[in-house]
Amino acid sequence: MTALKRPALPAPLRRLAPLGFPALIAVLLPLAWVLDDYATKTLTRILVIGLLAVSVALLTGVAGLPTLGQTAPYLVGAYTAATLVRHDVAIGVVQLLAAAAAGALFALVTAPLVVYARGVVVLMITLALGELTSTVAGRWKSVTNGTDGMLAFASPAPLPGLITLNTDRATYLYVLTVVAVLVGAVLLVLRSPAGAMLRAARDGEQRMRASGHPVAGYLTVAYVVAGALAGSAGALLVTVERYVSPGDGGFDVSALVLLAVVIGGATSLVGALLGAGLVVAARDWVSGPLPGHAPLVLGGLFIICVYLLPRGLLGKRSAHD
């Protein structure tokens, strides 16, 4: 008997994949003047989750370190930004840079626990880091206000002298700009020799080590960059929600983001953004007529995508997204 072949992504769509990110931004930009306030804010949240998913895709698909713990630097970045707001630092870029630095520092400190492990062990370690960070945030009341969360009501200005982000449209355009710049920068690096070295370390670790390459160093750099991306997403979360709580870094968020990466294609950063859009839309919109059945809808979406597109929407053997 011949084995059934699972259908692959249509060839025209694969040929357009390198243009996917600029095309996606070109599509998203005019939506600021088309959608109503509710849809605009929902799309802004999708972009925040999408940036977090990009950090997961960078580790899982490109570096070969499957992770359930990117909510840890995400939460660290969010609390850093919220603390700055409470100290009257109302410049968006300052909050963003501080949160990125905090996420990167968290990753640098925890890197020895992660970069020397492989496979399921990495998943367990990163899951433990994520859960531990969420637990600490819930109990460290003097810093995080505990399980009550931290309010950050001030509307930041992206840069000194610019208007404050006091409308859903302005916030959406700011978040879209940040995501475009950060993801675009990572895509450029991944198309450089540095990206090729990282993928080579993923696909042929023993050969790279035998050639004298510091594989652990390459993975540490990727892990720290992913931590900075997650921290930046945390800052954007505070900009959008004006609030952060330990629940924002819980296991359900980790699972949701990993699901987005699997659906979008683990080796594709653009796929991670698209996957985030699909899972958040399925959770918040499609499951609307079926109250309480969001997990069922997400599970069905996952099964369909895994069967029809085993590498995800834009995933492929090597990450040249």
Secondary structure as UniProt FT lines:
FT   HELIX           11..15
FT   HELIX           17..19
FT   HELIX           20..28
FT   HELIX           29..33
FT   HELIX           37..57
FT   HELIX           58..62
FT   HELIX           71..86
FT   TURN            87..88
FT   HELIX           92..114
FT   TURN            115..116
FT   HELIX           120..139
FT   HELIX           141..144
FT   HELIX           146..148
FT   STRAND          150..151
FT   TURN            160..161
FT   HELIX           168..190
FT   HELIX           193..203
FT   HELIX           205..210
FT   TURN            211..212
FT   HELIX           215..241
FT   STRAND          243..244
FT   HELIX           246..249
FT   HELIX           251..264
FT   TURN            266..267
FT   HELIX           269..281
FT   HELIX           282..286
FT   TURN            287..289
FT   TURN            291..292
FT   HELIX           294..308
FT   TURN            310..311
//
